[in-house]
Amino acid sequence: MITSILSGFDKTEKSECGIIQPWKYSDFNKSSNKKIIARGSGLSYCNAGAIENGICIEMKNFNRILDFDEKNETITVETGIQIGDLNNFLIKRGWIMPVLPGYPTITTGGCIAFNVHGKSQYKIGTFMDWVDSITLYHPSHGEIKCSRMENVDIFNLTIGGMGFTGLIMEAKIKIKRNDCQNLEIFKIDCENINHAVQIFKENVEKYDFVYSWNDMNSKGKSFGRGIVYLEKLVSGKTYKDINYKNKLNYASDFPGVLNNLTIPLMCSTYFYSEKIKTKRSIIGLQRGSFPIYGKEVYYYLFGKNGFREYQVLFPFESWENAVKEIQSAITRINISVSLGSLKLFQGKSHNISFTGNGVCLAIDVKATQKSLQFFKELDRITLENKGTINLSKDSRADSDFVSKIFPAYNSFKQNLFSFDPEKIFYSDLRNRLNL
């Protein structure tokens, strides 16, 4: 075991943890009097795979494909496998992972633990909608097979359970046949943030993926101007597999260059550069599956102090009011927003996962005291407009706020305690959320 300082992806939380990197399943059974938590690629913004003075079990050595069942349209994998590698394997065989997170080096176990969504949640749901079964290990319970038919309560508790039920060792995932190995991308300029939502509603059924980039620093009626991306799977020869590397964990010791002056300039430059580029393009599906890949410099610009993200889902009926309040808060606090992005959602709520119906908005800002003030305002707006936040993207929400916005908070907490009264699987995130 080694000891290291682990940080969340946004760099705002740090913990000193012991780290072990087991090679075989029998290593999981070694006793310890410390709290433990699984860790994938360490790309959760909230440092979910870390526990101060505890032990992090890195899952990267458990990365095999165990079964590829074309007849039943499933693939069974160890959960340390990175989603980009799995995607490469499937695409060249005429299949596709229906739900992909934003970055290729995120592990399958991380996708399950946070019930992630992709670029088209509105049409294909979240990760849990495509998981058939899982194999879970917990020292007090041993190895548990869970599915929609077997140990259903544990299955539902584990998906979106943030790693608190144990080590997710294997997963059988439903996949989709896909003979289209390219991605056709159309770009539409939007006048403001509500115009973007209008474009979404007109096109969401016509395209495979719909999302946007929005300039949250623009004033007045142009607030949230931006680019809507409409993507469709199309036939054609694919590009070669990409050997994905995790470029997001590279820390910088520099102070960063983004501030209240440079952020609006950066956003304005991006907006106009996208406007003059061609409105239609075709790229290989491996490349197009992860739009952040290759653009990591954006995160480096924040420097050693990092950034914060607020991802919130507002019901359709409260969306316009929430946006007005957010615009007012940005002006009143005088904070620059480095990223705004939208998606549409639909679906049922699940424990304290990021699910539901409405408009999803992601906001990035530089990590400062002013950002905490701004996020407190966003908490108020979220609560008053019946919104839901993405806990995987939030490194500072407390249990009082989370319990108010998630109706299932208390039942989720009680079910976790019933399953693991000793709280063997623990993290700094679980401590902060009082679970």
C-alpha positions as CSV (number, residue, x, y, z in Angstrom):
1,M,0.0,0.0,0.0
2,I,1.2,3.5,-0.8
3,T,0.0,6.8,0.6
4,S,-0.9,9.7,-1.6
5,I,-2.8,13.0,-1.8
6,L,-5.9,12.5,-4.0
7,S,-7.8,15.3,-5.5
8,G,-11.2,15.5,-7.2
9,F,-11.2,16.5,-10.9
10,D,-12.1,20.1,-10.1
11,K,-9.1,20.3,-7.7
12,T,-11.1,21.8,-4.8
13,E,-10.9,18.8,-2.5
14,K,-7.8,16.9,-1.4
15,S,-7.5,13.8,0.8
16,E,-4.5,11.8,2.1
17,C,-5.4,8.2,1.5
18,G,-3.8,4.8,1.4
19,I,-4.0,3.2,-2.1
20,I,-3.9,-0.5,-3.0
21,Q,-4.0,-1.8,-6.6
22,P,-5.1,-5.5,-6.3
23,W,-4.6,-7.9,-9.2
24,K,-6.9,-10.7,-8.2
25,Y,-10.4,-10.9,-6.5
26,S,-9.0,-12.7,-3.5
27,D,-7.1,-9.6,-2.5
28,F,-10.5,-7.9,-1.8
29,N,-11.0,-10.2,1.2
30,K,-8.0,-9.0,3.1
31,S,-9.2,-7.4,6.4
32,S,-8.5,-3.9,7.4
33,N,-9.8,-1.8,10.3
34,K,-9.9,1.3,8.0
35,K,-12.8,2.6,5.8
36,I,-12.5,1.7,2.2
37,I,-13.8,2.9,-1.1
38,A,-13.4,1.9,-4.8
39,R,-11.6,4.2,-7.2
40,G,-11.8,4.2,-10.9
41,S,-10.0,6.9,-13.0
42,G,-10.5,9.6,-10.3
43,L,-12.5,11.9,-12.7
44,S,-15.5,12.6,-10.5
45,Y,-15.5,16.3,-9.7
46,C,-16.4,15.6,-6.0
47,N,-13.4,13.3,-5.2
48,A,-15.8,10.4,-4.7
49,G,-13.0,7.8,-4.8
50,A,-11.1,9.1,-1.8
51,I,-11.4,8.9,2.0
52,E,-9.1,10.8,4.4
53,N,-7.0,8.3,6.4
54,G,-8.8,5.4,4.7
55,I,-8.0,3.0,1.8
56,C,-8.8,3.5,-1.8
57,I,-9.0,0.3,-3.9
58,E,-8.0,1.2,-7.5
59,M,-9.9,-1.0,-9.9
60,K,-7.7,-0.4,-13.0
61,N,-6.3,-3.9,-13.1
62,F,-9.8,-5.4,-13.5
63,N,-10.3,-4.4,-17.1
64,R,-11.2,-7.5,-19.0
65,I,-14.1,-8.2,-21.4
66,L,-15.6,-11.4,-20.0
67,D,-18.3,-12.2,-22.5
68,F,-19.6,-10.6,-25.8
69,D,-23.1,-12.0,-26.5
70,E,-24.3,-10.7,-29.8
71,K,-27.4,-13.0,-29.8
72,N,-28.7,-11.5,-26.5
73,E,-27.2,-8.1,-27.2
74,T,-25.1,-7.9,-24.1
75,I,-21.5,-7.5,-23.1
76,T,-20.1,-8.5,-19.7
77,V,-17.0,-6.7,-18.4
78,E,-14.9,-6.2,-15.3
79,T,-15.7,-2.7,-14.1
80,G,-12.2,-1.3,-14.2
81,I,-12.4,-1.2,-18.0
82,Q,-12.4,2.3,-19.4
83,I,-15.4,3.3,-21.4
84,G,-13.4,4.4,-24.4
85,D,-11.7,1.1,-24.7
86,L,-15.0,-0.7,-24.5
87,N,-16.5,1.7,-27.1
88,N,-13.6,0.9,-29.5
89,F,-14.2,-2.8,-29.1
90,L,-17.9,-2.5,-29.9
91,I,-17.7,0.0,-32.8
92,K,-15.5,-2.0,-35.0
93,R,-17.8,-5.0,-34.5
94,G,-20.9,-3.1,-35.4
95,W,-22.2,-2.3,-31.9
96,I,-22.3,0.7,-29.7
97,M,-22.6,1.6,-26.0
98,P,-25.9,3.5,-25.8
99,V,-24.8,5.8,-22.9
100,L,-21.4,7.3,-22.8
101,P,-20.0,9.8,-20.3
102,G,-18.1,12.9,-21.4
103,Y,-14.6,11.4,-21.3
104,P,-13.2,8.1,-22.5
105,T,-11.0,7.1,-19.6
106,I,-13.9,7.0,-17.1
107,T,-14.4,3.4,-15.9
108,T,-17.5,1.3,-16.3
109,G,-17.7,1.0,-12.5
110,G,-17.8,4.8,-12.2
111,C,-20.6,5.0,-14.8
112,I,-22.6,2.6,-12.7
113,A,-21.8,4.2,-9.4
114,F,-23.0,7.6,-10.5
115,N,-25.7,6.4,-13.0
116,V,-24.2,8.7,-15.6
117,H,-25.9,10.2,-18.6
118,G,-24.6,10.9,-22.1
119,K,-25.3,13.3,-24.9
120,S,-28.8,12.1,-25.4
121,Q,-30.4,11.3,-22.1
122,Y,-33.8,12.4,-23.4
123,K,-33.9,9.5,-25.9
124,I,-31.9,6.7,-24.3
125,G,-32.0,7.3,-20.6
126,T,-29.1,6.9,-18.1
127,F,-26.6,4.1,-17.5
128,M,-28.9,2.2,-15.2
129,D,-31.4,1.7,-18.1
130,W,-28.8,-0.4,-19.9
131,V,-27.4,-2.5,-17.0
132,D,-28.7,-6.0,-16.9
133,S,-26.9,-7.3,-13.9
134,I,-23.9,-6.7,-11.6
135,T,-21.7,-8.7,-9.3
136,L,-21.0,-6.9,-6.0
137,Y,-18.5,-7.7,-3.3
138,H,-18.8,-6.7,0.3
139,P,-16.8,-8.1,3.2
140,S,-19.9,-8.7,5.3
141,H,-22.0,-10.2,2.6
142,G,-19.5,-11.8,0.3
143,E,-20.1,-11.9,-3.5
144,I,-23.7,-10.9,-4.4
145,K,-25.3,-11.3,-7.8
146,C,-27.8,-8.5,-8.5
147,S,-30.2,-7.8,-11.3
148,R,-33.7,-6.7,-12.0
149,M,-34.9,-10.1,-11.0
150,E,-32.4,-11.1,-8.3
151,N,-31.5,-9.1,-5.2
152,V,-33.4,-6.2,-6.7
153,D,-33.1,-3.9,-3.7
154,I,-29.3,-4.2,-3.7
155,F,-29.2,-3.7,-7.5
156,N,-31.2,-0.5,-7.2
157,L,-29.2,0.7,-4.2
158,T,-25.9,0.1,-6.0
159,I,-26.7,1.8,-9.3
160,G,-26.2,5.5,-8.5
161,G,-25.1,4.4,-5.1
162,M,-21.7,6.2,-5.4
163,G,-19.8,3.1,-4.4
164,F,-21.3,2.9,-0.9
165,T,-22.6,-0.7,-1.2
166,G,-19.3,-2.3,-2.1
167,L,-16.9,-3.1,-5.0
168,I,-18.8,-3.5,-8.3
169,M,-16.7,-6.4,-9.8
170,E,-18.6,-7.2,-13.0
171,A,-21.4,-5.9,-15.0
172,K,-23.6,-7.2,-17.9
173,I,-24.6,-4.3,-20.1
174,K,-27.1,-4.2,-22.9
175,I,-25.7,-2.9,-26.2
176,K,-27.1,-1.6,-29.5
177,R,-26.4,-2.8,-33.0
178,N,-24.9,0.0,-35.0
179,D,-23.7,-0.2,-38.6
180,C,-23.0,3.6,-38.7
181,Q,-19.4,4.3,-37.9
182,N,-19.4,8.0,-38.5
183,L,-21.1,11.0,-36.9
184,E,-22.6,13.8,-38.9
185,I,-22.7,17.1,-37.0
186,F,-24.9,20.1,-37.7
187,K,-24.5,23.4,-35.9
188,I,-27.3,25.9,-35.4
189,D,-26.7,29.4,-33.9
190,C,-29.0,30.2,-31.1
191,E,-29.9,33.8,-30.1
192,N,-30.2,33.1,-26.4
193,I,-30.6,30.3,-23.9
194,N,-34.4,29.9,-24.4
195,H,-33.9,29.8,-28.1
196,A,-31.5,26.9,-27.6
197,V,-34.2,25.0,-25.8
198,Q,-36.7,25.8,-28.5
199,I,-34.3,24.3,-31.1
200,F,-33.8,21.3,-28.9
201,K,-37.6,20.6,-28.8
202,E,-37.9,20.9,-32.5
203,N,-35.0,18.5,-33.3
204,V,-34.6,16.1,-30.4
205,E,-36.6,13.3,-32.1
206,K,-34.8,13.8,-35.4
207,Y,-31.2,13.4,-34.2
208,D,-29.3,10.9,-32.1
209,F,-27.6,13.5,-30.0
210,V,-28.6,17.1,-29.2
211,Y,-26.6,19.4,-26.9
212,S,-25.4,23.0,-26.8
213,W,-22.6,25.4,-25.8
214,N,-23.9,28.7,-24.4
215,D,-22.2,32.0,-23.5
216,M,-23.5,32.9,-20.1
217,N,-21.6,36.2,-20.0
218,S,-23.7,37.8,-22.8
219,K,-26.0,40.5,-21.6
220,G,-29.7,41.2,-21.9
221,K,-31.8,39.4,-24.5
222,S,-28.7,37.6,-25.9
223,F,-28.0,35.9,-22.5
224,G,-27.0,32.3,-23.3
225,R,-26.4,32.8,-27.0
226,G,-24.5,29.9,-28.4
227,I,-24.3,26.9,-30.7
228,V,-26.7,23.9,-30.7
229,Y,-25.1,20.7,-31.9
230,L,-27.3,18.2,-33.7
231,E,-25.6,14.8,-34.3
232,K,-26.7,11.8,-36.3
233,L,-25.1,8.4,-36.8
234,V,-24.3,7.8,-40.5
235,S,-22.7,5.1,-42.5
236,G,-19.1,5.2,-43.7
237,K,-15.7,3.8,-43.0
238,T,-14.6,4.5,-39.4
239,Y,-11.3,6.0,-38.4
240,K,-8.7,3.8,-36.6
241,D,-9.2,3.1,-32.9
242,I,-8.0,5.9,-30.7
243,N,-5.6,4.9,-27.9
244,Y,-7.3,7.1,-25.3
245,K,-5.1,8.6,-22.6
246,N,-6.2,10.4,-19.5
247,K,-5.1,13.9,-20.1
248,L,-7.5,15.4,-17.6
249,N,-5.5,14.5,-14.5
250,Y,-2.5,16.6,-15.4
251,A,-2.2,19.1,-12.6
252,S,-0.7,22.5,-13.1
253,D,1.3,24.4,-10.6
254,F,0.6,27.7,-12.4
255,P,-1.9,30.2,-11.1
256,G,-4.1,30.0,-14.3
257,V,-5.1,32.6,-16.8
258,L,-8.9,32.6,-16.5
259,N,-10.5,35.5,-14.6
260,N,-13.3,38.0,-15.0
261,L,-11.6,39.7,-17.9
262,T,-10.3,36.7,-19.9
263,I,-13.3,34.4,-19.5
264,P,-15.8,36.6,-21.4
265,L,-13.1,37.1,-24.1
266,M,-12.6,33.4,-24.4
267,C,-16.3,32.7,-24.6
268,S,-16.9,35.4,-27.2
269,T,-13.9,34.2,-29.3
270,Y,-15.3,30.6,-29.2
271,F,-18.8,31.8,-30.2
272,Y,-17.7,33.7,-33.2
273,S,-15.2,31.1,-34.3
274,E,-17.9,28.5,-34.3
275,K,-20.3,30.8,-36.2
276,I,-17.9,31.1,-39.1
277,K,-17.0,27.4,-39.3
278,T,-18.8,25.1,-41.6
279,K,-22.3,24.1,-40.3
280,R,-22.0,20.5,-41.3
281,S,-19.1,18.0,-40.7
282,I,-18.5,14.3,-40.5
283,I,-16.1,12.7,-38.1
284,G,-15.3,9.1,-37.0
285,L,-17.5,7.8,-34.2
286,Q,-14.6,7.0,-31.9
287,R,-13.6,10.7,-32.0
288,G,-17.1,12.1,-32.0
289,S,-18.2,10.0,-29.0
290,F,-16.2,12.1,-26.6
291,P,-16.3,15.8,-27.6
292,I,-14.1,16.9,-24.6
293,Y,-11.2,14.6,-25.7
294,G,-8.6,16.7,-27.3
295,K,-9.8,19.9,-25.7
296,E,-8.3,19.4,-22.2
297,V,-6.4,22.7,-22.4
298,Y,-9.7,24.3,-21.3
299,Y,-9.3,22.7,-17.9
300,Y,-5.5,23.5,-17.7
301,L,-6.3,27.2,-18.0
302,F,-7.8,27.3,-14.5
303,G,-4.5,26.5,-13.0
304,K,-3.7,24.9,-9.6
305,N,-6.8,26.2,-7.8
306,G,-9.2,24.6,-10.2
307,F,-12.8,25.3,-11.0
308,R,-16.3,24.4,-9.9
309,E,-19.2,23.1,-11.9
310,Y,-22.9,23.3,-11.1
311,Q,-25.0,20.9,-13.1
312,V,-28.8,21.2,-12.5
313,L,-31.9,19.8,-13.9
314,F,-35.0,22.1,-13.9
315,P,-38.5,20.9,-14.7
316,F,-39.8,22.3,-18.0
317,E,-42.5,24.3,-16.2
318,S,-40.0,26.2,-14.1
319,W,-37.1,26.5,-16.6
320,E,-37.7,30.1,-17.8
321,N,-38.1,31.5,-14.3
322,A,-35.0,29.7,-13.1
323,V,-33.0,31.1,-16.1
324,K,-34.1,34.7,-15.3
325,E,-32.9,34.2,-11.7
326,I,-29.6,32.7,-12.8
327,Q,-29.0,35.6,-15.2
328,S,-29.8,38.1,-12.4
329,A,-27.4,36.3,-10.0
330,I,-24.6,36.3,-12.5
331,T,-25.0,40.1,-13.0
332,R,-25.5,40.9,-9.3
333,I,-22.5,38.8,-8.1
334,N,-20.4,39.9,-11.1
335,I,-19.0,36.5,-11.9
336,S,-17.8,35.3,-15.2
337,V,-19.0,31.9,-16.4
338,S,-16.4,29.9,-18.4
339,L,-18.9,27.3,-19.7
340,G,-22.7,27.0,-20.2
341,S,-24.2,23.8,-21.7
342,L,-27.7,22.4,-22.1
343,K,-29.3,19.0,-22.7
344,L,-32.9,17.7,-22.5
345,F,-33.9,15.0,-20.0
346,Q,-36.8,12.7,-19.4
347,G,-37.3,9.8,-17.0
348,K,-38.2,8.7,-13.5
349,S,-36.3,9.7,-10.4
350,H,-34.0,7.2,-8.8
351,N,-32.6,7.6,-5.3
352,I,-30.3,10.6,-5.4
353,S,-29.2,10.1,-9.0
354,F,-29.3,12.9,-11.6
355,T,-32.5,11.9,-13.3
356,G,-35.9,13.4,-14.1
357,N,-37.7,15.5,-16.7
358,G,-36.6,18.9,-17.9
359,V,-33.7,21.0,-19.0
360,C,-30.2,20.2,-17.8
361,L,-27.8,23.2,-17.4
362,A,-24.1,22.9,-16.6
363,I,-22.2,26.0,-15.5
364,D,-18.4,26.2,-14.9
365,V,-16.7,29.0,-13.0
366,K,-13.2,29.6,-11.6
367,A,-12.9,28.3,-8.0
368,T,-12.9,31.4,-5.8
369,Q,-14.8,32.6,-2.7
370,K,-17.1,34.4,-5.2
371,S,-17.9,31.1,-6.8
372,L,-19.1,29.7,-3.5
373,Q,-21.3,32.8,-3.1
374,F,-22.7,32.2,-6.6
375,F,-23.3,28.5,-6.0
376,K,-25.2,29.3,-2.8
377,E,-27.5,31.5,-5.0
378,L,-27.8,28.6,-7.4
379,D,-28.8,26.4,-4.5
380,R,-31.6,28.7,-3.6
381,I,-32.8,28.9,-7.2
382,T,-32.6,25.2,-7.5
383,L,-34.7,24.6,-4.4
384,E,-37.3,27.2,-5.3
385,N,-37.7,25.9,-8.8
386,K,-37.8,22.2,-7.8
387,G,-34.5,21.4,-9.5
388,T,-32.1,18.5,-9.0
389,I,-28.2,18.7,-9.0
390,N,-25.7,16.2,-10.2
391,L,-23.7,15.1,-7.1
392,S,-20.8,13.8,-9.2
393,K,-20.1,17.3,-10.4
394,D,-20.5,19.1,-7.1
395,S,-17.7,19.2,-4.5
396,R,-19.4,21.4,-1.9
397,A,-23.2,20.6,-1.5
398,D,-24.0,19.7,2.1
399,S,-26.5,17.2,3.5
400,D,-29.0,19.8,4.5
401,F,-29.4,21.0,0.9
402,V,-29.2,17.6,-0.7
403,S,-31.9,16.2,1.7
404,K,-34.3,19.0,0.6
405,I,-34.0,18.5,-3.2
406,F,-34.0,14.7,-3.2
407,P,-37.2,13.3,-1.9
408,A,-35.6,9.8,-1.7
409,Y,-32.6,11.1,0.5
410,N,-33.9,9.6,3.8
411,S,-35.0,6.3,2.3
412,F,-31.7,6.0,0.5
413,K,-29.7,6.7,3.7
414,Q,-31.8,4.2,5.7
415,N,-31.4,1.4,3.0
416,L,-27.6,2.0,2.9
417,F,-27.4,1.7,6.7
418,S,-29.6,-1.5,6.7
419,F,-27.2,-3.1,4.1
420,D,-24.0,-1.9,5.7
421,P,-24.5,-0.7,9.3
422,E,-20.8,-0.5,9.9
423,K,-20.4,1.8,6.9
424,I,-17.3,-0.1,5.7
425,F,-17.5,1.6,2.3
426,Y,-17.0,5.2,3.1
427,S,-15.7,8.3,1.3
428,D,-15.3,12.0,1.9
429,L,-18.4,12.4,-0.3
430,R,-20.4,10.1,1.9
431,N,-19.2,12.0,5.0
432,R,-20.1,15.4,3.4
433,L,-23.6,14.1,2.5
434,N,-24.1,12.6,6.0
435,L,-25.0,9.2,4.5
